[in-house]
Amino acid sequence: MSREYPRYPLVGVGAIVIKDGKILLIRRGAEPNRGKWSIPGGMVEPGEDPDKAALRELQEETGIIGRVLGLFGIYQYVERDERGRVRYHFLMLDYLVEPIGGESRASSDAMELRFTDLSEALSLDLTDTARQLIMDLLDSGLKPCGGGLIKYVNKESRSH
């Protein structure tokens, strides 16, 4: 099924990696939000456990091997086109992940990566969901379900 104009919401995952007080961010190489900064992540494959998907995506995009510490939060992203039709609809499960190995390098869908102070990250050109996630991290700290069970991040077409 296409990611654009899906028949139903797609399930994605994200890996929240904090090292020395800095969050790992990647610059997206694919739509939606190509060129914006976000946490590493991607789609859950059929039959795959979401926490394993987060670790797979982390390694594919950054070369970092991790261990899941717990679910931080669930975020919803909806983007509509100029006619009001749903162009993208994702439910994203974002996990706190401890880095345990690997060499950091941008690859796969990541154009580049960097570790950034949480408060400084808010000045970057972030995806809407990454901005909400970082605000939640600053508000609640690094604890499982600190982001709450679901946050709605909706992007309406700017042509309305």
Secondary structure as GFF3:
##gff-version 3
##sequence-region A 1 160
A	DSSP	beta_strand	10	19	.	.	.	ID=ss1
A	DSSP	beta_strand	22	28	.	.	.	ID=ss2
A	DSSP	beta_strand	37	38	.	.	.	ID=ss3
A	DSSP	beta_strand	41	43	.	.	.	ID=ss4
A	DSSP	alpha_helix	50	62	.	.	.	ID=ss5
A	DSSP	beta_strand	64	80	.	.	.	ID=ss6
A	DSSP	beta_strand	86	102	.	.	.	ID=ss7
A	DSSP	beta_strand	110	117	.	.	.	ID=ss8
A	DSSP	alpha_helix	118	121	.	.	.	ID=ss9
A	DSSP	alpha_helix	128	140	.	.	.	ID=ss10
A	DSSP	beta_strand	148	155	.	.	.	ID=ss11
###
